[in-house]
Amino acid sequence: MTRQTNALHHGGADRDEAPWQPVRHSDSVFVNAEIPKPVAVRIDYREDALRQQVKAAGGRWDADKRVCKLPLGQVRALGLGDRIVR
């Protein structure tokens, strides 16, 4: 890429810049970011419509514990706070 086409690809500014350097994981702000852990929610097998809503919201069935697991934010959005299994 020539200097002129490089300037066109980067907003038209014709400037000398340092070459791109990848961000090391230790420099990333996302390395220590807390990923929300899913919470367990009790849903009866006969509640087909609710099961489909939970599944659409990213819920996953935990067969061993017989609960659905999904992020707390989704539990709150669906109004299922009273079904959380502790």
C-alpha positions in Angstrom: 0.0 0.0 0.0 1.5 3.3 -1.0 1.6 6.3 1.3 -1.3 7.9 -0.5 -3.6 4.9 -0.4 -2.7 4.3 3.2 -3.8 7.8 4.0 -7.1 7.2 2.2 -7.7 4.0 4.1 -7.1 5.7 7.5 -9.4 8.7 7.4 -7.4 10.8 4.9 -4.7 11.8 7.4 -1.3 11.6 5.9 0.9 11.0 9.0 3.7 8.8 10.0 2.6 6.3 12.7 4.4 3.6 14.6 3.7 0.1 13.2 0.8 -1.7 14.8 1.8 -3.8 17.8 -0.6 -6.5 19.2 -1.8 -6.0 22.8 -0.2 -8.5 25.2 -2.7 -10.2 27.4 -1.2 -8.7 30.5 -2.0 -5.2 29.1 -5.6 -6.0 28.2 -8.3 -4.6 30.4 -10.4 -7.7 29.8 -8.0 -10.2 31.3 -9.2 -9.6 34.9 -12.7 -8.7 34.0 -15.2 -10.7 35.9 -17.4 -12.9 33.7 -20.8 -13.3 35.2 -21.4 -16.9 36.4 -24.7 -18.5 35.5 -27.2 -19.0 38.3 -29.4 -22.1 38.7 -33.1 -21.6 38.2 -35.8 -24.2 39.0 -38.2 -24.7 36.0 -40.8 -27.5 36.0 -40.7 -29.7 32.9 -44.3 -28.9 32.2 -43.6 -25.2 31.8 -42.9 -25.5 28.1 -43.3 -21.8 27.3 -41.1 -20.7 30.1 -38.5 -23.3 29.2 -38.4 -21.9 25.6 -38.0 -18.3 26.9 -35.1 -19.4 29.2 -33.5 -21.3 26.3 -33.8 -18.3 24.0 -32.2 -16.1 26.7 -29.1 -18.4 26.7 -30.2 -20.8 29.4 -28.7 -24.3 29.5 -30.1 -27.4 31.2 -28.0 -29.0 33.9 -29.3 -32.6 34.0 -27.3 -33.5 37.1 -28.8 -30.8 39.2 -32.1 -30.7 37.3 -32.0 -26.9 36.9 -31.5 -24.4 34.1 -28.5 -22.1 34.3 -28.3 -18.7 32.8 -26.7 -15.3 33.7 -28.3 -13.4 36.6 -29.1 -10.4 34.3 -31.3 -12.7 32.2 -32.9 -14.2 35.3 -33.9 -10.7 36.4 -35.1 -9.7 32.9 -37.3 -12.8 32.8 -38.7 -12.1 36.3 -37.4 -15.4 37.6 -35.6 -14.2 40.8 -37.9 -16.1 43.0 -36.9 -19.4 41.3 -33.2 -19.1 41.9 -31.7 -22.2 43.5 -29.1 -21.5 46.2 
